[in-house]
Amino acid sequence: MSIVWTILLGFVAGVVAKFLHPGRENMGFIMTTLLGIVGSVVAGYAGQALGLYQAGQGAGFIGSVVGAVVLLFLYGLVKGKPAG
């Protein structure tokens, strides 16, 4: 059940991150979900490792959104560079 919860939380974090991040990235449902899941997992482990919060706390969702915003910013940098 924790995998399903992580996917749902990651999707919501990815959607919130897309609303918070300025600019327009043409990402579909799957990329938004993956962005949110990766941001959620990275921020969750980092926040717990630093002792900022415990698993299951509301701060974990905030950390997930922040992680997804950072990944969205990095995605924009990588994707926005022209080839050549």
ABEGO torsion letter per residue (X at the ends): XAAAAAAAAAAAAAAAAAAABBEBBBBBAAAAAAAAAAAAAAAAAAAAAAGABBBGBAAAAAAAAAAAAAAAAAAAAAAABBBX
